[in-house]
Amino acid sequence: MLEAINLSKSYGGHMAVSDLNLSVATGDIYCLLGANGAGKTTTINLFMGFINPTAGQVKVNGLDVASESNETKKHLAYIPENLMLYPNLTGIENLDFFCGLAGKSYDKEQLEEMLIDCGLQPEFIHTWVSQYSKGMRQKVGIALARAREASVLLLDEPTSGLDPKASNEFSELLLSMKEKGVATLMATHDLFRAKETGTHIGIMKQGELVHSLEADAITVLELEEFYLDTMTIAKPQES
């Protein structure tokens, strides 16, 4: 569903992403780890078509993002670190509005059911989003992904700032999307969630994907040690 082929992005000589090769299949949850500035968000933005690559190619469901951006967006749902919803609309009103923008139409009962299925408490469905916690807003985002029937989820630090309970609930939602065959690429700093939720884990450093691991082939403690060792090894200087 997602494929990066020799993908690079530079800004004024700074290589934000360098020769990236990555693929995410149907039902995969690929977690990208790395320090700030490692290239995780740039990778997400390239798949979204927010920016164009300097070199290489990025594909969504076999379609080239650079030349077929509008078509590729039909397959995608994007949840950033801080999901922007209209604060003076309720949860169900936001869901209805964004579904309409995507050409989807649901009745009130269907919208309520989607929000409840995504963990939003019934008493908050008709409450202004300005009163929502971050975790509640993220649940509306997952409900929107389901309503749009997105086959790909792109997530940029979606659990940042969530308490452990809300983070666990979000992970459960991702696993439910996995069971529906949704492919997920998630940039995160949370090693524990990457191990517990992901099928694959990539570690980025200075724009390069330096390691790609099977999540079930490594323990959390091994992943932490591996990650810290990777971050402390200096990148060789070009001669």
N, C-alpha and C positions, 0 to 999 in steps of 0.2 A: 504493500500500500504506500509506503514511503521509501524513497531511494535517493541518496546523494552519491554522485559519481564524480570523483576527482574535483570536489567542490571547494572553491576558495573565494574569500571576500577580503578585500583590503581597503583601508581608509588612509589615503595620503602616505602610503608606504608601510603602514602598520597592517600586518596580516592578522585579521580577526579570526578567520577560519582558513586553514591551510590544507589543501589536498584531502578533503574529508570523503571517505567512502563508508556508507552506512545504509542499512536497510531494515525496515520494520514491517513484518508480515501481519496478515490478518490475525487478530487475537493476541498479538505481542504487546507487552508493555516494556518499552525500552527507556531506561532511566539514564540520563546524562548527568554525571557528577563532574565537579571541577570548581576551582576557586573563582571568585569574581573576576571577570575579564578573560575567562578561559575560552569563550566562544559559544557557550551554551545558548544564550539568548539570540545571538546572531544566527545560529543554526535554525532555531525556531522561526525567526523572522524571514529567513530565506525560504523555508517551506511554506510560510504564509504568503509569500510574494510581496511582503512589505518592502523588501530591498532586493536588488538584482545581484546575481553573483558576478564576481570579477572573472572567474574561470570555472569550468565544469558545468554540471547540470544537476538540477533537483527535480524530482518527479513525484507526483501524487497519483496513485492508481494508474500508473503508466503514462500520465500526461505531463508534459513539460511545463513547469510553473511559469517560466519566463515568457513563453509564447501563448499559453492557454490559462492565464491566471484566473479568469472568471469561471472557467469550467472546473479547475481544481478546487476553488473555494467552495463549490457545491458539496464537496466530500468532507470538508473540514469543520471542526468546531474548535475554537480557541479560548482557553481560559488563562488569563495572565495572573500575575501575583495579586493584583488588586482589580477584581472584576468590576467594570463600570456598568452600573444599572441606574435607572432613573429613581432618585431618592424619594420623590413625591408621588411615585406610583407604587402600588402594592406588588407583592411577589407575583401574583397571578396576572396582574396587568402588565408587568414587565415581560413575563413569559409570552403572553398573548401578543404583545406588540412586536417582539423580536421574531416570533413565529410568523407573523404577518409579513415582515420584511423578507423572510426566507421563502415566502409563498406557501406557507403551511397554515391550515385553518383547523381549529379544534373548538369544541364547545366547552362550556364552563366546567362540566363534570370531568371531562378528559384532562383539562389543564390541572384541575385540583388533584386528580389521581396521579399525574406525572410528578407533581411537586411532592406529594406524600410518599410516592415510591422512591424518590430521591432523598428522603429523610427530613423534609421540612415539616415541622409540627403543624397540624391543621389550624391551630389558633393563630399562626403567623401568615397564613396564605393571603389573607386580606388586610395585612398590616403594611404600612409604608416601609419601603426598603431602607429608609433612613434610620429605622430602628433595628435593622438586622446586624448581627455579628458577621465577621468575615466568613466564617464557616457556613452560615445560612446563605450568604450571597453565592458561595461556591456551589451549594446544592442547587440553586436556581440555574447556575451555569450548566451543571450536568443535566438538569431537566431540559434545558434548551437544546443541548447536544442530542438528547434522546428524541425530542420533538422534531428536530430537523433531520433525524435519521442519519446523522453523520457517521461515516465509516472510519473517520480518523479524528483522534483527539490530540491537540497540541497544547501542552501545559507548561507554563513558565513559573516555577516556584509556587505552585498552587497551595501548598501546605505551610508556607512561610507565615509565621505569626499565629498559627492555629494551636490551641491547646491539645494535649495528647488525645482526648476523647474525640474532638472534632477532626483531628488528623486521621485517627483510626476510622471514623465514619467515612471520610473522603476516600480512604484506601479501599474500603468495602464497596463504595460506588464504582471505583475504577475496576475492581474485580468483576462486578456485575456487568460492566460494559465489555470487559474482556470476554465474558461468557457469551455475549451477543456478537462476538467476532470483530469488535472495534479494535483498530490498531492505535496504540498510544505512544507518543514520544513526549517524555516529561523531563524538563530541566529541573534539578533539585539539589539541595545541599544535605538532604536528609538520608544518610546512609542506611539507617534502619528501615525506613519506608521503601527505599530502593530495593533492598534485599527481600523484604517481606512481600512487596507488591509486584516488583518487576519480574519479567522473564529474562531480560538481558540488561546488563549494566555497562555503560561506556564511561571511561574517565578521560576528560579533556584537559589539556594543559597548553597554554599559550597558542590556542587555535588549532591544536592537533588532537586527534583522537588517538591517544597513546595506548589504550587498552580497551578491549571489548570482551566481556565475560558473560558466561551463563550464570544466572542468579542462583540456580539450585546447585551449582558446583562449588559454592563458597559460603562460609559462615559469615555472620555479621562481624565477628571479631577479626576474621581473616580479611574481610573487605576493608575494615577500618585500618588495619596495619598496611595493607596493600596500597590504599589511598594515600595514607600519610607518607609512606615511602616514596610514592610517585611524586607527591608534591615537594618533597625535599631534595629530590635528585635534580641537579641543574641541567637545563637543556644545553646540549653541545652548541658552541658558537661556530658559525660558519666561517671558514677560512677565506 
